[in-house]
């Protein structure tokens, strides 16, 4: 919850900060914001390696919150001094912290549960709790920033990261009791040195990527595709049964990349559209800043997590089971509906060039359903079938998918950027925005068919022993619960 509040508190005001205070263009701003959402997950590859080989999950997660606090403090200085390098250094450090956090959080959280089945149910609820923090920040910070400015907002986010760090220290003993052996052993001076040097190098690389976005996006492609290539090499060397499960993970990663191209639009193109043309209070009584429309997503996610868990549990009691890829197919159906609504809204916009907040409320409802399916169930699936020796690295592939899709989505979204001072007219909205979102809608429909085809393939790859419809063994219930 603290992560959701601190990370998205920064994310929701970052667009206006770069547009207004730092003087970035719309295209450059979308690339920076898209990279901020993407580069952190990319460095989960390094975070997974550090967690598995150097520090363990508990230490990595604790240090991640400390790095978040330090990065946001640098962002405060950057906002106060209107200093671009300091601001970019701050989000670079925060991005590295996110990469360190993701592969350490999930395995540690899993070990606090007594069984796989309990973990799967808990992880979906945990996803909703994270979204409580995200919702509070995304709704409140666009209003808070009007009172205390960008610097004050970033200070609040830094304080929340510090509180999360303190909470990790307070709960150290019970967490270590369930942690893996590496967390309970002392870290050698050599490993601390290697961690420090590698971390400094990675933070420097992230800073370079933010200051040179054209080169930076290519670095994302190289690292992301390299990680997937390395996973493929491990898959080829593995025994057949294990190799098939790793192949299923790879297919899910590819579907996840496609989905998060759409998810990333919330931070880039959709935020830009709301800033330009969303006006009015929600239902005429709830004040909402244009960039705070993103808050509708975590608000619906809080509802969607328990709702989907109940629906799928009820279906399973009636012996109706879906593979995880089939559920991702459902996610693309929801995505197509969401972008279909957005396409209709921009293509029928009136001469006042205004779209009401209620339209985006409906859009985010369907996107939230899709996000919870992909965001929680795919991770649970990977944890359930991945070989234990590369568990953290396998989970980091989910972050790789987010990183690749985040940059691809940001690059695509720059096609609707307009020059500073250009008038937003009915014709521009209907043609520029309309054509863009129509194409995304059509491609989402195509992905529905791709996901359903992948579902059949994954079922064959994993085999009947892991097929929930065939009466699977207790130790493999993890696969059944997620499909």
N, C-alpha and C positions, 0 to 999 in steps of 0.2 A: 504493500500500500504506500509506504514511504517512497519507494522507487517511482511508482506511478505518479505521485504528487510532485516529486522533484523534477523528474525527466520531462513530463508533459507540461509542467509549469513553464519550463524553458522553451519547449517546442512550440507552444501555442502563441508566444509573443515574439518568437525569433523572426518570423516573416516581417512584421512591422518594424522590428529593430533594425534589420538590414536595409529595408526599403527606406525608412524615414530617417533614422539617426546616422547610419553608415553610408547612405546614398547609393546603395546597389540598385541595378536595374531589375526588372521583373524576372528576366531570364536567369541572371546571375543569382538572384535570391532563391529562386526555385531550385537551382543546382546545389546551393549551400544547404538549404533546409532538407532537400532530398538526400544529400550526402550525410547530413547529421543523423537522419533516421536510418541510413543504410550502412555507413562505415563502422558503426559500433558493432552491429551483428557480424560484419565481415571479420572483425578481429576476435570473434568468438573462436575462430580456428586456433589462434595463438592462446586464447584463454583456456581452451580445452586441453591443449598440450601442457600449459603451465599447471592446470589443475591436476592432470593425470600424473605428471612426471616430477614437478617441483614442490608445490605447496599443499595440494589437497583442496577440497571444496570449501571447507570452513575458512581457511586463511585467505583463499582467493576472493571469496565473497566479502569478507571483512575489509580487505584492502580495496576492493572495488568501490565500496561506499566512501572510503577515505579519499580515493581519487575523484569521485564525483564531487565531493565537497570542495576539494582543491581546484578542480576545473571550473566550478561555478564561481568560486572566489575570484579567479582570474577573469571570468566573464563580467563580474561586478566592476573590476578595475577597468576593463575594456569599455564598458558602457559609461562609466563615470568620466573617463578621459576621451571618449569617442575614438578609441585606438583600435584599428582593425586587426593588427597582428596579435594584440593581447586577447581580443575577442575570439579570434580564430584559434589561438593557443588554448583558450578555455574550453571551447567545444571539442577540440582535438583530444584533450585530456579526458573529458567526459565521455567521448566516443570510445576511447581505449577502456575506460572503466566499465562501460556497458558490455564490451567484448569480453572482459574478464568475469563479469557477473553472470552472463547467461548460462554458460556450460557448468558453472559451479553451483548455481541456485537449484536447478532442476534435480540433479542427483542427490544433493543434500536434503532437499525437501522430500524426495522420495523415501529416503532412509528414516524419516520421522514416522512413517506409517508401518503398521504391523504386517500388511499384506499388499500384494499388487492391486487387488480389487479395491481396497480402501484408498490406495494412492490415486487410482484413476478417477474415482469419484471426487476425491479431495482436490485433485489438480484442476478440474473444471471449476470448482467453487473458488479455488485460489485465483484463477484467471479473472473471475468476477470481482474478487476483492481488490486485485490490482487495478481493475477498472474503476472502482470506487475512488481511489486516489487520482486516477487519470481524469475522471469526470469532474471532481472538485476543482482540480487545477485548470482544466481546459475551459470550464465555465467561469471560474472566479478571476483568473489571472488577467484576462483582457479588461476586466473592470478594475482590478487592483492596480494595474499598471497606470491607469488614469490618475490614481491618487499618489502612488509612491514612485512612479516612473520605472524605467527598465532596470536601473541599478537596484532599487528596492525589491523588485520582483525576483531578481537573480539572488539577492541576499536571502530571501525566504526559501528559495530552492536549495541553497547551500545549507541552511539551517536544518532542513528536512533530511538532507543526506547525512549530516553530522548525527542527527538523532538516530537514524538507521544504523550508523556505525556504532554508536553507544549501545544500541539494543543488541547488536551482534556480540559485543563484549559481555553484556549482562547475561546473555543466554549461552555463553561459551561452554559451560560444563555439560548441560544436557545435550547440546548439539554434538559435542565431541564424543559423547557416549554412543551415539548412533552413527558416527562418521566412519569413513574407511580408515584403514591402518595408517596411510600416509599422513592423515591429519593428526594422529596421536603421536607420531614420531617427530623428533626434533629435525628441523631443516638444517642441513649442513651449510657452512659458510660458502662453499663452492656454489651450491644451489641458489643461495641468496644473491650471490654476485652475478650468476648467470641470469637470474630473474631481473635484477636491477638493470643490467646492461641491455638485455633484450627488451625490457619495458621502455627504457629511454629511447632505444632505436625505433620502436614501433610508434611511440608518441611523436617522435620527430617525423616519421613517415606520414602519419595522419595529418600533422600540421602542414607538411608539404603538399599533401593532397588537397587540403582546403584552400591553400593559397594558389594552387595551380590546378583548377578543377578540370581543365581539358586533359591534362596528363593524369590527374587523379582518378578520373572515371576509368581510364585504361588500366590503371593499377588495380582497381577493384575487379575488373574483368579478369585480369591475369591471376590474381590471388584466388578469386572465387572459382574460376575454372580449374586452376591448379589443385585446389583442395578437392574438388569433385574428381579430378583425374587421379589423385592419390588414393581416394576412396575406391575408385574403380580398380586400381592396381592391387589393393588389398583384397578386393572382392574376387579377382581372378586367381589369386594365390590361395584363397580359403578353400576348405572342403565344400563339396557340392551343396549339402544341406544348408550350411552357413552362408555360402555364396548366394543361394537363392533368396535368403532373407535379406542379405545386403542389397541384392538387386531390387527387391521390393522397396527398400528404403530409398534407393536412388530414384525410382519412379516417383515416389511421393515427394522427393525433393524437387523434381522437375515440375510437378503439378503445383507445388508450393511457390516456386518462382513465378509461375504464371499468375497465381492468385495475388501475390503481393505487389505485382505491377499495378493492380487495381487498388489495393489497400493504400499504396503509397500516394495515390492521387488525392487522398484526404489532406495530406500535408503540403501538396504542391498545387495542382490545377484546381482542385475544389476549393481550397483556401483562397486562392487568387480570385476565383469566381465569386465567392461569398463576400470578399472584401470589396469587389467592384459593384456587385448588383444585389446582394441580399440586404433587405431593409425591413424594419418593423420589429415589434415585440412578438414573441411567441404566443399565439392565441390572443394577442392584443394586450396581455397583462404581464408576461414574463420578459423582462429586459434581457437581451442577448446581443453581444457585440458580434459583428460579422465573422471575425476570425475564431470566435468561440463556438461556431457551429460544429467544430470537431468534438465538442463536449457531448454532443448528442450520441456519438459513437460509443464511448464508455458507459454512458447512461443506459443505452440499450443492451450493452454487453453484460451489465450487472443482471439484467433480466434474462438475457439469452442463455447464459451459462447454466443456471439451474433449470430453465425451461427445457433446453435440449437434453440435459441429463435425464430429466423426468420422462420426456417423450421416448428417448431411445431405451431407457430402462423398461418402460411400459411395453414397448414393442418386443423387447427381448423376452419378457415374461410370456408373451404370446408366441414365442419361437419365431419371431420375425427379426432376422439379423441382416445387417448391411456391412460390407467391407468398408474399410476406411476410405478407399478411393471412391466408392459409391457415395459416401457422405461428402467427400470433396466435390463430387458431381452436384450434390444438392447445394453446396456452397456456391458453385458457379451459377446455378439457377437463381439463387438469391441475388448474386452479383449482377446478373443480366437484368433482373427486375429493377434493382437500384439504379443502374446506369440508364435503363430505359426511361425511368421516371425523370431523371436529370435531363436526358436528351429531349423529352417532351416539353419539359419546363423551359429550357433555353430556346427551343425552336418556336414556342408559342408566346414568348415574352412580349409584353405590351410596349407601347411607345414610351412609357415611363421607365422602362428598362429595370424593373424591380421584380425579384422573386421573393416570395414570403418565406419566413423561417419554417413554416409548417411543411413545405415541400422537402426541405432538407431533413426534417424530422422523419419523414417517411423513407427517404433515401437511406438514412443511417440505420433505420430499423433492419432493413434487409441486409445491409453491409455488416451489421453487428452479428446477425445470425451466421453469415458466412465466415466472419472472422473467428468466432468462437469455435466453429467446427474445425477450421484449419489450424488456428493458433493453439488450441489445447489438445485436440485429438491426435494430430500428427506427431507432436512431441511425445505424447504418451506411447504412441505406436513405435516410434524409434527407440525409446528407452526399453520397450518390451521385447524387441526382436534383435537389437544390436548386440554383438559380442561384447562381453563385459570388459575385455582388455582395451577396447576402443570406445567405450560408452560415451565419455565426454566428447570425444572427437566426432562421433556419430551424431550426437545432439547438436554439435556446432554446425553441422551441415544445414540444419534448419535455419540457423542464423546466416549462413552463406547464401541460402535462397533469398532471405530477406534483403541482404546486402545487394546482391546482383539485381534483384527486381526493383529495389529502391532507386538505384542509379539509372537503370533502364527506364523506369517510370518517370524519373525526374527529367531525363533527356527528352523523352516523348512529350512531357508536359510543357517544355519550353516552346513548343510549336504554337501555343496559344498566348504566349507573352506579347504584350504590346509595348510600344515605346513610351517613355515617361511623358506625361502630359497629353497623350492621345485620348480623345473623347470616346467614352464607351457608349455606343449607339445601338439601337435595336438591330440594325443590319449586321453590325459586327458580332453581336451576341448570337444571333440566329445562324449566321454562316460560320464564323470562326469557332465558337464554342459548340454549336450544334453539330457540325460535321465531325468534330473531334470526339465528342461523347457518343455519337451514333456509331462510329467505327469501333469504339471500345465495347459498346453493347453487342454488336454483331460478333466480335471476337469472343465475348463471354459465352454467347450461345454455342459457338464452335467448341469451346473448352468443356462445355457440359458433355458433349458426345465423346471427347477425348478422355475425360475422367471416367465415364462409364465403361469405355473400352479398357482403360487401365485397370479398372476394378476386376474385370474377368481375368486379365493377365496376372495380376498380383495373387489372386486366389489360386491359380495354377502353380505359381512360383513357390508360394509358401507351403502348399500341399494340404491335403484333407486333415492331417493331424492338427493343423492350426486353424481349421475352418470351424467357426463357432456353430455352424449348422450341423456339424458331424459329431458333436459330443466330444469336445476336446478335453485333455487332461487338466487337472487343477493348476499345475505350474504354468500353463499357457493361457490362463484366463485373461491375462493382460491383453492378448491379441483379440480375444472375443469381445471384451468390453469396448474396445475402440474399433471393432469391425473384423 
